[in-house]
Amino acid sequence: MVGILLVSVFLVATCGLVYELVAGALASYLLGDSVLQFSTIIGTYLFAMGIGSYGAKYVERGLLTAFIQVQILVGLLGGCSAALLFMVFSYGSGFRFVLYGLVFSIGFLVGLEIPLLLRILKEHIAFRDLVSQVLALDYVGALAASVLFPLFLVPHLGLIRTSFLFGMVNVAVAFIFVTRFQKEGRWSALSAESALVFLLLLAGFVFTDKITRFAEQGLYPAPVIVSRQTPYQKLAITREPGETRLYLNGNLQFSTFDEYRYHEALVVPALMAHSAPQKVLVLGGGDGLAVDLLLKDPRVEEILLVELDPVMIEIFRDHPEMHKLNNSALRSPKVKVVMADAFTWLEQNDQTFDLALVDFPDPSNYSVGKLYTSHFYRRLAEHLSPKGLFVVQCSSPLAARRSYWSIISTLEFSGLKVLPYHVYVPSFGEWGFALASKIEPRVQGEIPIPTRFLDQSEVERLSRFPADMSRVAAEANRLFDQILVRYFQEDWSRYRGRDGN
């Protein structure tokens, strides 16, 4: 009996932390700002656990029955949590209210578990050994969850299937307690209750793909043809007649309707500003669309693409349909792909390049914001040849004006000469870029590749900013003081507020 009880401590501790991690990850994907989401989720969860632990003292009788019922209930709520939150976000309202209400409820129930188990176990283990063993197993369970979650659960099961799985574990613990320890009078009702909840969670686990597709159809405006949960992001590709779109964590990354405007603006001025861009570095851009344009320039002999997420490369290089969007650019013998964090890769390598393209997602959180810091830009500049330059996508100078000019200030603070410019992309609105170099970057000469949008006159207009996008005071973004992330969140919050979204 003691062995079963101690194993149960480990299992319930693992389940409890998994629910916390699921809520934090899901909130980060859907709401952005991972630091804020994880901090508030963890704080709410721990507070609720404290309330639950305190409340356990009021359970005076029927400790075993109470523990079993808590297991069934926490298994039901925790197991269904990810699916429920996705549905509310896609089709309902009051997402934050439901999120924190669910986190508090699960935390409260998890807080009840250990005090109840301690009181059940005290009849079988000396108090001195009891506390040390239970707490040790509780912490080991937390370690197991924290290791399994990013390395196995998220990449292989996804958030919804993971929560259903651990809900079943909680209910299985309840069922074992019923069959092994519960008196005959309560056996039938509790076993039926646990079996019913277990079957419900099992059905959710089996039909997770259908649940996910249903939730995603409410999140995206067109049918989802590819959906992947990676250790780094939620990736979805939608398609409707004449248009394919890529979304990362629910945010639009490109639409085939007008992506050529964005990518031509990213690539063409940089190619015009360098007389011999033979060796090119691409940071981000795992969709291969920028690489496709680079390959059209006969002067480009070698491209190194550094991408964090291998699933991006897998889809846009190997998927039977997606690789056609970039004309199979990632299969070109001129292209070498390295799977690495760009920040770390720059620190660990000393290769030099004539040209670099920096095509990261917007700095909506601190993990991405580090790629927009003066430290990062200085390290990148060290990888440029004497006449080398790089181009950065910089968000919108209209919707996120301070953010845009903060990036420009950061580049200048890094000791670089900067040429800001912008372009209109219908899917995004006005979008900003910047050329940066140790010498003054100049866009000149003929356009070196075939284009659908840019011509000589349009290139000349790129660096002209109207009054509502002109420069405003904005601080440089430093590694240990990422003011850009705060600018970005405030800018887009105000813009979306005006937009009614």
QUIRAHU-V488976 format. One record per helix or strand of 2 or more residues. SS is the DSSP state (H for helix, E for strand). FROM is the first residue (numbers start at 1). TO is the last residue. Records with the same first field share a line. If there is no record, write none. Layout:
# QUIRAHU-V488976
SS->FROM-TO, FROM-TO
This chain:
# QUIRAHU-V488976
H->2-31, 34-58, 63-91, 95-121, 127-181, 184-206, 208-219, 259-273, 289-295, 310-318, 322-326, 329-331, 342-348, 366-372, 374-381, 401-413, 456-461, 467-469, 483-499
E->223-229, 234-240, 243-248, 251-255, 279-284, 302-307, 335-339, 353-359, 384-393, 417-425, 429-437
